[in-house]
């Protein structure tokens, strides 16, 4: 795991070195073990590549980056882990390629030498990399299929191209203006996170998952492609015996866990009492030296999972560690978490807490159950969205007044926030994709209008999405549940969960690995029709329960989904009140939003502090805090950055 940065273009050597050094310094937390950079003259342009390293595989200097292929002159900087590196290394050796060390970086470099960009389909892991192809004078960049690892970039046509693992590192190059993109701002408020490929700043973008590009020595795109998409459900899977599907799935998941344990340092496991982390624990090979960590909350014993997690660890012969986090400790950490935000996010504090608690135990690699909900159907919306879609289809012939009245009766005993969302869904009567986004919405249409944000004016879809990204490839007309699964993996998982996991894990110099997102497992699960993955009338994660029946059967009880519960609502009325007031004042003074919209959110929270209204207010607080710290600290554009 690392932080990478680079520049290609018509810049002076001095400017190239200064910009590259500043971007790497801004990512020291991503790689405190080692760092390196190189600046090369290529014709009339320059190429600069750099890396900050968190050493996990091949701790020797042979894993140092940038890595140079002495046979070809290629130079590689890379962030991530290739879990099938040993298999690829053996295969490449049979083709006559030689290796100096045993790092996965060298495997990636040699794989490109042998197969070019075709190597991407052979990789099993999480990665974002940039490779200077010396023979062709091309910069090759790529990102893993699920978008686990980040890759941000900006460009000035016919002049330069710059990239990094974090947005704020790009700003340190002093090549860019730090103007906030109002489309991104709208996406953040609508969903709680900025939506890719946009970032919070104009002109800075995220390389799409499963994609690659080639750029010339001035940074211009000369070739691009997508090497992976979600597979379609296969009807033939319905004809198979459940026992055969379960056995096959167990083998693939077990192999994923085995792969993700590849490391030259101690590996930990985020262990709760839930199904996902327990599955990873139970499928870990018996002889592997694993440590399990459970975050407990002494001030909230009703939320503690420590007893169930300890029993599970003992049952499978794994060392268990309790990481108690008091309210006082959590409150002290929350400021650090907010300061760690690369872009504003309202849902990452849990990730920061567990990452910091485990890192303080000396662990630098940890397995997470993240992704299990999206792959195996762990959210209520897997049932709810298709059910409401069918109900709306029945109501569609009726006028809007009838549909909204039905929504009012259905939510008569709910809070104002829930009733407002139901009213807007019934009013617009969206299709399945629109209905999914309505369920994932943080702030509805009326709230967005109160902020002065209008989708049409911003050239966004009615769902506040980038127009060209309508997620149509996720829609399976004959399989609504499979459609929801693809939407959740492409939207919620990528834009919120994976980004938060990377940002807040790396803020603590911790690599977080996600076995449920192994490409072989993803392709297997997404080829299953929805009624095989989650048959009607079965509990959530039905197939995972079948796959891991032996694992769960060895434990006293299979715990329901809990997750980490942080009392943000009560803190906003108590110890975080001052932070809230200062952040909201910063947001009001920024001129980005209509202050009346901010007042509306704060007033609703005052009336309903225990309803979902707290999350809307928290989104504004985190945005204001980010404006006050990260955005205000962004360096000014350097005039020298525009000169060759």
Secondary structure, DSSP 8 states (H G I E B T S, - for coil): -EEEEEEEES--HHHHHHHHHHHHHTTGGG-BSEEEEEEEEETTEEEEEEEEE---S--SGGG-SSEE-TTT--EEEEEEEETTHHHHHHHHHHTT---SS--HHHHHHHHHHHHGGGGGGG--EEEEEEEEETTTTEEEEEE-TT--S--EEEEETTTEEEEESSHHHHHTTS-S---B-HHHHHHHHHHSB--TTB-SBTT-EE--TTEEEEE-TTS-EEEEEE--------GGGGGS-HHHHHHHHHHHHHHHHHHHT--SS-EEEE--SSHHHHHHHHTS-TTS-EEEEEEE-TT-GGG--HHHHHHHHHHTT-EEEEEE--HHHHHHHHHHHHHT-SS-BSS-HHHHHHHHHHHTTT--EEE--TTHHHHHT-STHHHHHHHHHHHHHHHTTS-HHHHHHHHHHHTTTS-HHHHHHHHHHHHH---HHHHHHHHH-SS-HHHHHHTT--TTTTTB-TTS-BTT---GGG--TT-HHHHHHHHIIIIIIIIIIIHHHHHHHHTTT-EEE-GGG-HHHHHHHHTS-HHHHS-TT--TTHHHHHHTHHHHHTSS-----------HHHHHTTTTHHHHHHHHHHHHHHTSS-HHHHHHHHHHHHH-TTSTHHHHHHHHHHHHHHIIIIITT-----GGGG--
